[in-house]
Amino acid sequence: MARLFIAEKPSLGRAIVAALPKPHKNHEGYVQAANGDTVTWCIGHLLEQAEPDAYDEKYKTWRLDDLPILPEPWILKPRKSAAKQLTVVKKLLKQFDDIVHAGDPDREGQLLVDEVFSFAKLPEAKKQRIQRLLINDLNVSAVKKALSVMRSNLDFVPLSVSALARSRADWLYGMNMSRAYTLLGKQAGYQGVLSVGRVQTPVLGLVVRRDREIAAFVPKPFYQLDAVIPYQGNEIFARWQPSESCQPWQDDEGRVLSRKLVENVAQRVANQPATVVVSERKGTRQAPPLPYSLSALQIDAAKRFNMSAADVLACCQSLYEKHKVITYPRSDSRYLPKDHLKEASAVTSAIGKTAPSLSDAVKNANLSLKSKAWNDSKVEAHHAIIPTGKSSQVLSGRERDVYELIARQYLMQFYPSAEYVEAKLDFEIAGGIFVAKGKQLTLPGWRQLLTRDNASQKEDIESQVPALDKGTVLTCHRGEIKDCMTEPPRHFTEATLLQAMTGIARFVKEAALKKILRDTDGLGTEATRAGILELLFKRGLLSREGKQIRATASACGLIDALPEKSAYPDMTAHWERQLQDMADKKGTYQPFMAALESELVDLMASVRKGPVPDSLRSLPSQPNPFKKRKGSGASKRKRYKTKA
């Protein structure tokens, strides 16, 4: 029986068509294969959340007394630019009994197509039979393989519910908070839209707090002491480890703040016996780093090429859709299915053709090796971003840079671990403990693929930390004092802000959440982080100064005006945990949404009752977004579309 495939985008639709029997017949908005199978597609989201006035005309005018807006039932409406394609899809859905969901293999891709089924009022019998096609690679062989292992779409209902909860919760929070604080700003004389989102605002809060921490930073001197111990023509430098009795002269990080104390110790150890009380020497191994997730790739590309997260994602989409040389890019996974090992030869061959600079790395790869990346238990809807078996010689400069990062990381999986020798000597000198440590790279392994390695690893460990037996007695020649100054934290860059978003547990205020959040995806998702950052730049809340990211005056005023909870990542990270619980069948939709609605009722009540925050009165002026447009008739407020 002929099947109807609904892809998320035309590029995915074309990839599916290529794997179906020929000849193919092209129609307006769909393609038919020789066996009757038909492929149509969405154009991203065919539907969108309705604006508030779709629920009640009164919401066309923004008023604090009307908040919170809590839709019931929720309304989806066709996107104007996609209305024609939606008509095509709905018509085809009526004609076929066997339907295949071919959205992207993530939470958003699942909902995007499922909501079309609901909007088209698909009969329950048809819904029960829908199959799910998961494609990570747009090349024909990979698509054919995916077609042979389709699953029931019912297996993905929890994922769709999670995406629906996120979409509606973002609308509720963003729409109500943005209207509330825009209206407060207007009362204070500010004429711009003050948008608030459950992801964008905590990100903004991170930058504002970091900038203020740097501005308020007062450098303080601290001191380090090394015992200089001659041995066979070299000098061993052993760092003093202050005892508990020194704590009154140390800061929270254990740095010694009293130069007199250090001078006293330096005098006491000069020309004194230095006895080895601990002698350790061991070999260690460092496994290859895992292949890339999108965030890990964006972080490395920002460090290496100063590329923005949005630029990296755009390059990845082109490499995936246009050139078909990498797998699905919006992945949060860094693992690969074991079955993918069969394709290693074809993939490495394609790397050599696409990136000649990696030809030696390809030639020296040992495809019989299997790194920890190959782990079926850690692969869900999609796997790490890796090259495909297809090659291309027409990549742009930026595309080539990103491709080579992905390819190099993949090739590392076929190189041995890097091996080191680590040595440690503890000396007792005049009753104090002094420690000398050293580490030397003895077998580069995968590290030989790095273009810039750490030069200090090439130092001879024997000259730094010689092999001495416990009980050996040498002589400390002198104590060498190093005058240091504490340094402020650094301004965020694109790379470090992305790292902060993915490792958000380090920044949450609520201690009880820290442990829980280490297991989540962080602030935002792989698919949304780049867009969130670009949105904040576009709205003038963040600015770039070279590689540094700074908060603007508007950002500082908004963060100060908001409830503290809104400006910290605890809330949104807690959301992500609940949304993941829904996807994992550990949580449900209704309690999550009910709790949010209750919270919004309380928040809006406090906004109405409280005074206008002083910080909004000092915001820089903005053009009035509510000003009557030429030829538009009555003055209308600019519609605000929420974004997390």
C-alpha positions in Angstrom: 0.0 0.0 0.0 1.3 3.5 -0.9 2.6 5.7 1.9 2.6 9.4 2.5 5.9 10.8 4.0 5.8 14.2 5.7 9.2 15.7 6.0 10.1 18.7 8.1 11.8 20.6 5.2 12.0 20.3 1.4 15.7 19.2 1.7 14.7 16.2 3.8 11.8 15.5 1.5 14.2 15.4 -1.5 16.5 13.0 0.4 13.6 10.6 1.0 12.4 10.8 -2.6 15.9 9.9 -3.8 15.7 6.6 -1.8 12.3 5.6 -3.4 11.7 3.8 -6.7 12.0 5.8 -9.9 10.7 7.5 -12.0 9.5 10.3 -9.8 6.7 12.7 -10.7 7.0 16.3 -9.4 3.9 18.1 -8.3 3.2 21.4 -6.6 4.3 20.8 -3.0 5.0 17.0 -3.3 6.7 14.3 -5.3 5.3 10.8 -6.2 7.5 7.8 -6.6 7.0 4.9 -9.1 5.4 2.7 -6.4 2.9 5.3 -5.4 4.7 6.4 -2.3 4.4 10.2 -2.0 6.6 12.7 -0.2 5.5 16.1 0.9 7.0 18.5 3.4 6.5 21.3 5.9 8.5 24.5 5.5 9.6 24.5 9.1 6.6 25.3 11.2 3.4 25.4 9.1 1.5 26.5 12.2 2.1 29.0 14.9 0.7 29.9 18.3 -2.1 32.5 17.8 -1.7 36.0 19.1 -3.6 37.0 22.2 -6.3 38.9 20.3 -7.3 35.6 18.7 -8.7 34.6 22.1 -10.3 38.0 22.8 -10.3 41.3 20.9 -9.6 43.2 24.1 -6.0 41.9 24.1 -5.2 44.1 21.1 -4.7 46.8 23.6 -2.0 46.1 26.2 -3.3 46.5 29.8 -1.9 45.3 33.1 -5.4 44.6 34.3 -5.8 41.9 31.6 -2.8 39.9 32.7 -2.1 37.1 32.8 -3.5 35.9 29.5 -4.2 32.1 29.9 -5.6 30.6 26.7 -8.1 27.8 26.9 -8.4 26.1 24.5 -5.1 26.8 22.7 -5.3 28.0 19.1 -2.9 27.2 16.4 -3.1 29.2 13.1 -1.5 28.7 9.7 1.6 30.8 9.1 0.9 33.2 6.2 4.0 32.2 4.3 3.2 28.5 4.7 -0.6 28.5 4.1 -0.3 27.2 0.5 1.9 24.2 1.6 -0.4 23.5 4.5 -3.3 23.1 2.1 -1.3 20.6 0.1 -0.4 18.5 3.1 -3.9 18.5 4.5 -5.3 17.4 1.1 -2.8 14.5 0.9 -3.5 13.4 4.5 -7.1 12.7 3.5 -5.9 10.5 0.5 -3.6 8.2 2.4 -4.1 5.6 5.1 -0.4 4.9 5.7 1.4 7.9 6.9 5.1 8.4 7.8 6.2 11.2 10.2 9.6 12.3 8.9 10.3 15.3 11.1 13.8 16.1 12.3 14.9 13.6 15.1 14.5 16.0 18.0 11.8 17.3 20.3 10.9 20.2 18.1 10.8 18.1 14.9 8.5 15.7 16.6 5.9 18.3 17.5 6.2 20.2 14.2 4.7 17.4 12.2 2.4 16.0 15.0 0.7 19.4 15.3 -0.2 19.2 11.6 -1.9 15.9 12.2 -3.9 17.4 15.0 -4.8 20.5 13.0 -5.9 18.4 10.0 -8.2 16.5 12.5 -6.7 13.1 11.4 -9.0 10.2 12.5 -7.8 8.2 15.5 -7.4 5.1 13.4 -5.0 6.8 11.0 -3.0 8.3 14.0 -2.6 4.8 15.5 -0.9 3.6 12.3 1.5 6.4 11.7 5.2 5.3 11.4 8.2 7.4 12.5 11.2 7.8 10.2 14.4 9.0 11.9 17.0 10.4 9.5 20.5 11.7 10.7 22.2 11.5 7.3 20.7 12.8 4.0 22.7 10.5 1.7 20.7 7.8 -0.2 22.3 4.8 1.5 21.6 6.2 5.0 18.0 7.1 4.1 17.4 3.6 2.7 18.7 2.1 6.0 16.5 4.4 8.0 13.5 3.3 5.9 14.1 -0.3 6.9 14.0 0.4 10.7 11.0 2.7 11.2 9.1 2.7 14.5 5.5 3.5 15.5 4.9 7.2 16.0 3.1 6.3 19.2 6.5 5.6 20.7 7.2 9.4 20.4 4.1 10.8 22.0 5.9 11.7 25.3 8.5 13.6 23.2 5.8 15.5 21.5 4.0 16.3 24.7 7.3 17.6 26.1 7.7 19.9 23.1 4.1 21.0 23.4 4.5 21.9 27.0 7.7 23.9 26.2 6.0 25.8 23.4 3.0 26.7 25.4 4.9 27.5 28.6 7.3 29.8 26.6 4.3 31.6 25.1 2.7 32.0 28.5 5.8 33.2 30.3 7.2 35.4 27.5 3.9 37.0 26.4 2.7 37.9 29.9 6.1 39.0 31.3 7.0 41.0 28.2 3.7 42.8 28.2 3.9 43.5 31.9 7.4 44.9 31.9 6.9 46.8 28.6 3.9 48.5 30.3 5.9 49.3 33.4 8.6 50.7 31.2 6.1 52.9 29.5 4.9 54.2 32.8 8.5 55.1 33.6 8.9 56.9 30.2 10.6 54.1 28.3 9.1 53.7 24.8 10.7 50.4 23.8 9.5 46.8 24.1 11.1 45.0 27.0 11.0 41.4 26.0 11.4 38.7 28.7 11.9 35.0 28.1 12.6 32.0 30.2 15.9 31.4 28.5 17.0 34.7 27.1 16.5 36.6 30.3 18.7 34.3 32.5 21.4 34.4 29.8 21.2 38.2 30.0 21.4 38.0 33.8 24.6 35.9 33.5 26.3 38.7 31.4 25.0 41.6 33.5 26.3 40.0 36.7 29.6 39.1 35.2 30.1 42.7 33.9 29.3 44.1 37.3 31.6 41.6 39.1 34.4 42.8 36.8 33.6 46.5 37.3 33.5 46.1 41.1 36.6 43.9 41.3 39.5 45.2 43.5 42.8 43.4 42.8 44.6 42.1 45.9 48.2 40.9 46.2 49.0 37.3 47.2 52.2 35.4 47.4 53.6 32.0 46.4 56.8 30.4 47.6 58.9 27.8 45.8 61.8 26.0 47.4 64.7 25.8 44.9 66.5 22.5 45.3 69.6 21.8 43.2 70.0 18.3 41.8 72.6 17.1 39.2 73.0 20.4 37.5 69.3 21.2 37.4 66.9 22.9 39.9 63.8 21.4 41.3 61.1 23.9 42.1 58.8 22.7 44.9 55.7 24.8 45.8 55.0 25.5 49.5 51.7 24.0 50.8 50.6 26.2 53.8 49.5 24.3 56.9 46.2 24.9 58.7 47.9 27.3 61.1 48.3 29.7 58.1 44.6 29.9 57.4 44.2 33.4 59.1 46.5 34.8 56.4 44.8 33.0 53.5 41.7 33.9 51.4 38.9 31.5 50.5 40.9 30.0 47.7 43.9 29.3 49.9 46.1 32.1 48.6 48.5 33.6 51.1 47.9 37.3 51.5 50.8 38.1 54.0 54.2 38.7 52.4 55.8 38.8 55.9 54.6 35.2 56.5 56.1 34.0 53.1 59.3 35.9 53.8 59.6 34.2 57.2 59.2 30.8 55.6 61.6 31.6 52.8 64.3 32.5 55.4 63.6 29.3 57.4 64.0 26.9 54.5 67.2 28.5 53.0 70.2 26.0 53.1 68.1 23.5 55.0 67.8 19.7 54.4 65.0 18.7 52.0 63.8 15.2 52.7 61.6 13.3 50.2 58.6 12.1 52.1 56.4 11.1 49.1 57.7 9.9 45.7 55.2 9.0 43.0 55.7 8.2 39.3 52.9 6.7 37.2 51.8 6.4 33.7 48.4 7.9 32.7 46.3 7.7 29.6 43.9 10.3 28.0 41.2 8.9 25.8 40.2 10.8 22.6 37.6 13.5 23.1 34.1 12.4 22.0 32.8 13.5 18.6 30.9 16.8 18.6 27.4 17.8 19.7 26.3 21.1 18.2 27.2 23.1 21.4 30.6 21.5 21.7 31.3 22.3 18.0 30.1 25.9 18.4 32.4 26.4 21.4 35.4 25.1 19.6 34.6 27.0 16.4 34.3 30.2 18.5 37.7 29.6 20.1 39.4 28.6 16.9 37.8 30.8 14.3 36.0 33.4 16.3 32.7 32.3 14.7 29.4 33.1 16.3 27.1 30.3 17.3 24.6 31.3 14.6 27.4 31.2 11.9 28.4 27.7 13.0 24.8 26.5 12.8 24.3 28.1 9.4 27.5 26.3 8.1 26.3 23.0 9.6 22.9 23.3 7.9 24.6 23.9 4.6 27.0 21.0 5.1 24.1 18.8 6.0 21.4 19.9 3.5 23.3 21.3 0.5 26.5 19.3 0.5 25.3 16.2 2.5 28.8 15.8 3.9 27.9 15.7 7.6 25.1 14.1 9.6 22.2 15.9 11.4 23.7 19.0 13.0 21.2 20.0 15.7 22.3 17.1 17.9 22.9 17.1 21.7 24.6 13.7 21.6 28.3 13.0 21.5 28.0 9.2 21.0 27.7 6.9 18.0 25.8 3.6 17.4 28.1 0.6 17.1 26.6 -0.3 13.8 28.0 2.9 12.4 31.5 1.4 12.6 30.8 -0.5 9.4 30.8 2.9 7.6 34.2 4.0 9.0 36.1 3.2 5.8 33.8 5.1 3.6 33.6 8.0 5.9 37.4 8.3 6.4 37.8 8.0 2.6 35.4 10.9 2.1 37.3 13.0 4.6 40.5 12.5 2.7 38.8 13.8 -0.5 36.9 16.7 1.1 39.7 17.9 3.4 43.1 17.1 1.8 44.8 18.8 4.8 43.7 15.7 6.8 45.0 13.1 4.3 47.8 12.1 6.6 45.4 11.8 9.5 43.2 9.6 7.4 46.2 7.4 6.3 47.4 6.9 9.8 44.0 6.1 11.3 43.6 2.6 12.7 40.0 1.6 11.9 40.2 -1.5 14.1 40.3 0.7 17.2 37.0 1.5 18.9 36.8 4.5 21.3 34.3 5.0 24.0 32.2 7.0 21.6 30.6 3.9 20.1 27.9 3.2 22.7 24.4 2.2 21.7 23.0 2.8 25.3 23.8 6.5 25.0 22.3 7.1 21.5 18.6 8.0 21.3 16.9 9.8 18.4 20.2 11.1 17.0 23.9 10.6 17.4 27.0 12.8 17.4 27.7 15.1 14.4 30.2 13.3 12.1 31.1 13.3 8.4 29.2 11.2 6.0 30.5 8.9 3.2 29.9 11.7 0.7 32.7 14.0 -0.4 32.7 17.5 -1.8 35.3 19.9 -3.3 33.1 23.0 -3.4 32.9 24.0 0.3 33.3 27.7 1.2 36.1 28.8 3.5 33.9 28.8 6.6 32.2 25.6 5.7 35.6 24.0 5.2 36.8 25.2 8.6 33.7 23.7 10.3 33.9 20.5 8.3 37.6 20.0 9.2 36.8 20.4 12.9 34.1 17.7 12.7 36.2 15.4 10.6 39.3 15.7 12.9 37.2 15.0 15.9 35.8 11.9 14.2 39.3 10.7 13.1 40.5 10.9 16.7 38.3 8.0 17.5 40.7 5.8 15.5 43.8 6.8 17.3 45.2 5.4 20.5 45.0 7.2 23.8 47.6 9.9 24.6 50.0 8.6 27.2 51.8 10.6 29.9 54.1 10.0 32.7 53.2 12.0 35.9 55.6 12.5 38.7 55.3 14.0 42.2 57.8 14.6 45.0 56.8 15.9 48.4 59.7 17.4 50.4 59.7 18.2 54.1 61.9 21.3 54.7 62.1 22.9 58.2 58.8 21.4 59.2 56.9 22.5 56.0 55.7 20.6 53.0 56.8 21.5 49.5 55.5 19.7 46.4 57.1 19.4 42.9 54.9 18.0 40.1 55.5 17.2 36.5 53.7 15.7 33.5 55.2 14.7 30.2 53.6 13.4 27.0 55.3 10.2 26.1 52.9 8.9 23.3 50.9 11.5 21.4 48.2 9.2 20.2 45.2 11.2 19.1 46.9 14.4 20.2 49.0 14.3 17.0 45.9 15.5 15.2 45.8 18.7 17.1 47.2 21.7 15.2 48.2 23.5 18.3 49.4 21.4 21.3 50.7 22.4 24.7 54.4 23.1 24.3 55.0 22.6 28.0 54.2 18.9 27.6 57.5 18.5 25.7 59.6 19.5 28.6 61.9 16.8 30.1 60.2 15.5 33.2 63.5 14.2 34.6 64.8 17.8 34.9 61.5 18.9 36.6 60.8 16.0 38.9 63.6 13.4 38.9 63.1 9.9 40.1 64.1 10.0 43.8 63.5 7.4 46.5 61.5 8.2 49.6 63.9 9.2 52.3 66.4 10.9 49.9 67.8 14.1 51.5 68.8 17.0 49.3 69.5 20.7 50.3 67.1 23.6 49.7 69.3 26.4 48.3 66.8 29.2 48.8 63.1 30.2 48.9 61.9 32.1 45.8 58.9 34.4 46.4 56.5 35.2 43.6 54.5 38.4 43.9 51.0 37.9 42.3 47.8 39.8 42.0 44.3 38.4 42.0 42.6 38.9 38.6 38.9 39.6 37.9 36.8 37.0 36.0 36.9 37.5 32.3 34.1 39.0 30.2 32.0 36.4 28.4 32.9 35.5 24.8 30.7 33.6 22.4 32.6 30.4 23.4 32.4 30.9 27.2 28.8 32.0 27.2 27.9 28.9 25.3 29.9 26.9 27.8 28.0 28.6 30.6 24.6 27.8 28.9 25.5 24.1 28.5 27.1 23.8 32.0 24.5 25.9 33.7 24.7 24.0 37.0 27.8 26.2 37.9 25.7 29.3 37.8 22.4 28.4 39.5 21.7 30.2 42.8 19.7 27.4 44.4 22.2 24.8 45.8 19.7 22.0 45.8 19.3 22.2 42.0 23.0 22.1 41.2 23.3 18.3 41.3 20.1 17.7 39.4 21.1 20.2 36.7 24.4 18.5 35.9 22.4 15.8 34.1 20.3 18.2 32.0 21.1 19.8 28.6 21.6 23.2 30.3 20.1 26.5 29.4 18.2 26.3 26.1 18.7 23.5 23.7 21.2 22.7 20.9 18.7 24.0 18.4 17.9 27.3 20.2 21.1 28.6 21.8 22.5 30.3 18.7 19.1 32.0 18.0 18.8 33.2 21.6 22.2 34.9 21.5 21.5 36.5 18.2 18.1 37.7 19.5 19.7 39.5 22.4 22.2 41.2 20.1 19.5 42.2 17.7 17.4 43.7 20.5 20.3 45.8 21.8 20.6 44.0 25.1 24.0 42.5 24.4 26.8 44.0 22.4 30.2 42.8 21.0 33.4 44.5 21.8 36.0 42.5 19.9 35.6 38.9 21.2 34.0 40.1 24.4 30.2 40.1 25.0 28.9 42.9 27.2 25.5 43.8 28.6 24.0 47.2 27.5 22.5 49.8 29.8 19.0 48.6 28.7 19.9 45.0 29.8 21.1 46.2 33.2 17.9 48.2 33.8 15.7 45.3 32.8 17.5 42.8 34.9 17.3 45.1 38.0 13.5 45.6 37.4 12.7 41.9 37.1 12.0 39.6 40.0 15.3 37.9 41.0 14.0 34.5 40.0 13.5 35.6 36.4 17.1 36.7 36.0 18.7 33.4 37.3 18.9 30.1 35.4 17.4 28.1 38.2 13.9 28.4 37.0 14.4 27.6 33.3 16.9 24.8 34.1 14.2 23.3 36.4 11.8 23.6 33.6 14.1 21.6 31.3 14.3 18.8 33.8 10.5 18.6 34.0 10.3 18.7 30.2 12.8 15.9 30.0 10.9 13.9 32.5 7.8 14.2 30.3 9.9 12.9 27.3 11.1 10.0 29.5 7.6 9.2 30.8 8.5 10.3 34.3 6.4 13.4 34.4 3.1 14.7 32.9 1.9 17.8 31.2 -1.0 19.0 33.4 0.9 19.6 36.8 3.7 21.4 35.0 1.3 23.8 33.2 -1.0 24.3 36.2 2.0 25.3 38.4 3.2 27.8 35.8 -0.3 29.4 35.4 -0.6 29.8 39.2 2.9 31.4 39.3 1.9 33.8 36.6 -1.2 34.9 38.4 0.9 35.8 41.4 3.5 37.5 39.4 1.0 39.7 37.5 -0.7 40.6 40.8 2.6 41.8 42.2 3.4 43.8 39.1 0.0 45.6 39.3 0.4 46.3 43.1 4.0 47.2 43.2 5.7 50.6 42.3 7.4 51.1 38.9 11.0 49.9 39.4 13.5 52.8 39.6 15.8 51.0 37.2 13.3 51.4 34.4 13.3 55.2 34.9 16.9 55.4 33.9 16.7 53.3 30.8 18.1 55.0 27.6 15.3 56.3 25.3 14.0 54.1 22.5 11.8 55.0 19.5 8.2 54.5 20.4 7.0 51.1 19.0 3.4 52.1 19.6 3.5 55.2 17.4 0.9 55.5 14.7 2.2 54.1 11.4 1.7 56.0 8.2 -1.6 55.0 6.7 -2.3 52.4 9.4 -5.4 54.1 10.8 -5.9 53.9 14.5 -2.7 53.6 16.7 -2.0 50.0 17.5 0.6 48.5 19.7 3.3 46.5 17.9 2.6 42.8 18.2 5.2 41.0 20.2 6.0 37.4 19.3 7.5 35.5 22.1 10.7 33.7 22.0 12.4 31.8 24.8 
